[in-house]
Amino acid sequence: MGKDLADAFPATRDVFERTDAALGVPLSRLCFEGPANELTLTHNAQPALLAHGAAAWAVIRDRMGANVVAAAGHSLGEFTAYHAAESLSLEDAIRLVRRRGELMYEGGAKRPGAMAAILGETQRSIEDICAQASREAGTVVPANYNAPGQIVISGEETGVERAIALCKESGAKRAVRLNVSGAFHSPLMETASDGLAKALASASFSDPHFPVYANVNAEPVIDTQRGRAALLQQLSSPVRWTDEVLALARRHPDALYLEVGPGSVLVGLVRKIAPSLKTATCGTAGEVTQLGELAAA
């Protein structure tokens, strides 16, 4: 991931070199060459994803300039959004997400759990289903409100299994267990909160140059104190992505919504949530090159 960007643009090579220096390990080589099973480990995947997003942003930010009106990121992507808004330097952002990944992995080892994607509408609310499953089997909560008909649940193994059964009884089309190392965005991650709070406190954090919408409440953040608090709270709270996109769409219905980084998952979700929005992906050298045409269209 990211190799074509690094080959095409000096600014992206600089991002990957600074990432390696900040971590003291050759993360860029892992991004470019793998192996995939090592790259997908939480403590590697999180800084790798941020580095890829920051590398793409390093090229396109001059093209976007003052035209950027807001940013948002899904889970770890919220850190990338704060970096883009110049709240966090690349080095601080990379070290933060590396530490976040370590803490989440450790939290999963201390309090093992599971996650599952619930696909299709349910007759009962997901909150009601999770509450019943928690009473009957074990703690489980909604973790990601990704899009209509796509919600991820997270919690203790027994609670997740019971919630899956209840969701199917309530009309869900499918329930897919996720290959994760812990019950992210759930109360089981609270053991990681102290460590992340210390890491956030030690990082240099500035007021964002444009609003960053928070996962925890879908509200725009424009100051340092609320930014730090939102990043800490989202560790064990649900990602309210649907509400974020709707809030952005209400304020900026005519904007171009760019997914900066690898893949097109978020663009797909945005199209489900607010089909009228103009979207584009910007994670490869070709997509970055085409950005000027897309922004002018």
N, C-alpha and C positions, 0 to 999 in steps of 0.2 A: 504494500500500500504506500502511495505517495512517491514512488520512484520516478514516475513520468513527470511529476511536478518538479522534483529536484533536478532532473536532467534538463528540463526546459527553462527554468527560471532561477537566476542567481539568488533572488530574495527567498525562495523556498529552501534552497540549499543552506542558506544562513540560518533559517529557522531550525532545521534538523541538526545542524552543527551546534547551535546554542542549546538545543534540547539535550544532546549528548553531554555537553559540558555541565549543564545544570544538574543532571542526574549522576554524572560520573560513570556512566555505562553507555555502550554503543547501541542505544535504542534504535537509531536510524537503520543500522544494519539489520536489526530484527524486523523492522517495518518493511524494508526493501526485499529481504531474502528469506524471512521466516526463521525457524519452522513455525507453522500456524499454531500448533498446540502450545508453543511457548508464548507466542504473541497474544493469544486469547486469554492468558492468565490475567486475572483482574488487575494486578499491580502493573502489568505491562500494557494491557489493552487500553486502560484509561489515559495514561500519558501519550500513547501512540495515537489515539483518536484526537486528542487535543492538538498534538503536534501537526497532524494532517490538516485539521481545520485551520490552525494558525498559519500553516504554510500557504494554503490557498488564499487566506485573508491577506497575507503579506503582499500578494500580487494584486488582488482586486481592490484593496482599500483606497488606493490612489484614484482608481477609476470611479469608485462610488463617492468618495469624499464627503462633502456636507449633505449629500442626498440620503444618507442613512438616517432613518427616523426612529428605529427601535431594533432591539435584538431579543432573541429568546433561544433557549437551548433545552433539550430534553435530557433530564438527569445530569450526567457529567457534562453534557453540552452547555449547561448553564455557565460553567466555568469558562468555556470557550467564548461564550457571549460576553462575559465580563472582560476577558482579554481583548476582544474586538472593540469594546467600549472604552478601552484604556484604563480600566480600573485595576487590572492586574498585569504586571509585566509577564513576558513569556516565561522567564525563569521561575517567578513565583507561582504562576499558574501550573506549570509542569510539575514543580515539586509538590504543590498542593494536591493535584489529582493522583500523583504517585502515592502520596501518604494516604489519601482517601481510599485508594484501591487496596493498600495494605491493611488498613483498618477494617474495611468491609470484608476482606478475606478472613481476617482474624475474628471478626464478629460472627461470621458464618461458622467458624470452627467452634466458637464458644456456645453459640445458640443455633444449632443446625436448623435449616428450614428449607422451604421449597417455593417455587413460583409457577404459575400457570396462566396462559392466555385464554380468556373466555371469548369465543367468537360467536357472533350472532346475538340478537336481542333476547333478553329474558323477560318473562312475564312479571317476575318480582324484581325489585331493585337489587343491585349487587350489594349494596350496603346491608339490606335486610338479610340476604342470603349469607353474607359473611358473619353477621351477628349471630344467626342461628348456628352456623358451623362452629363458631368460636365457643358458644355455650355447650354444644354437644360433643366436640372433639378436640379442639385446640385453637389457639389464636390464629386468625386469618383476617386480612383486611384488603380492600382495593389498593393497589400500588401504583398503577398507571392507567389513567383515563385517556387512552390513546386516540380514540375516535369512536363515533357511534358504532356499536356492534363489535368493539374491540377493547376489552378491559383486561388488565393483568392483575391477578391476585397474588398475595404473598403472605407467608406465615409459617407456622409449624406444619410439619408433614401431615399429621393427622387432620389438622384443620383444613389444609388445602385440599386433601382428598375428599373430605366431607363436602366442602364447598363445590368442588367439581361435580359431585353427584347431584347436589341440589340445583346447580345451574342447568345440568342436563334435564332434570325433572321439570325445570321452569322454561324449557324451550331453547336453550343454547344449541347452536349447530355443532360446535366442537369445543373441546377443552384440550389444550396442548401444554404439556409440561415443558418448562424451559430448562435448558442446561446451564445452570448458574451455581455459584459456590455459596450462596446464602439467600436469606429472605430479605432482599433489598426493599427499601422504602416501606418498611414495616417496623413495629415496635421491637422486633428482634435485633435491629441494628442500633438500638440505643446504647449498647455497650461500646460502640465506636464513637459516640458523641464527644466525650471528653477529649479524646485524641485529636479529632478534627477541629474542635474549638480552639485548642492550643495552636494547631497549625495555621488556622485562619487568623488568629490573633498575632502570630509572628510574621505574617505576610504583609507586605506593603500594599494597601488597598486604597484606591482613590475614588472619588465620585465619578460615576460613568459619564462619558461625553454625550451619550444618548440613553434613553430608558432601556432597562433590561427587565423583561417580564419574568416574574418569579413562578417557579413550578408550584410552590405551596399554596398560592392564592390567586394566581393569574393577574396580579397587579403590577404596574410599572414601578421599578426601583430606580431612584435617582440620587441616592446618597449612600455613603460608605457603611454606616451602621446597619441600615436595613439590608444592604447587600450581603454583608457577613452573616447576619441572622438568617436570611433566606437560604443561603448555601448550607448552613448548619442544619436548619430545620428539615430541609428536603431529604436528608440522609435517612430519616425514619418516618417521613410523611409521603403521601401520594403525590405523584406527578400529575397535575391537572392540565394536561396538554390540550385537551379539547377546549377548556375554558380560556386558556391562553390564546389559542388561535382565534377564537371568537372575539375576544377582547381586542386583539390586534386588528382583526377584520373590521370591527366597528369603527376604529379610529383611523385606519389606513386602508380603505377598501380598494384604492387604485394603485397601491404600491406593488413592486416586484418582490416576491418572497423567495429569497435565495437560501438553498441548503448548502452550507459551506462545509465540506468534508467528504468522506467516502460514502458512496451509495446514494440511494434516493428514498429511504424509508420515510423520512419526515415529509418530503414532498407528497408522497402517497397518502399520508395521514391528513395533511392540509387539504388535499383535494377531496377527501371524504368529508371533512368537517365544513369547509367553505369552498365549494366547487367554483365559485366565481372568481376566486383570487388567481392572480397571475403568478406562476411559480417557475423555478428553474433550479437545476442542480449545478454545483460549482465545486467539483472535487478532483477533476482530471485536468491535464494540460489543455486538452481540446475544449473543455467546457469553460475554463478560465479565458481562453483566447476568444471565445464566442460571446463573452459577457457583454462587451460593448454594444454588440448588435442587439442583444436581448434587452438591455437597459434602454436603448433608444426606440425599441419597437412600440 
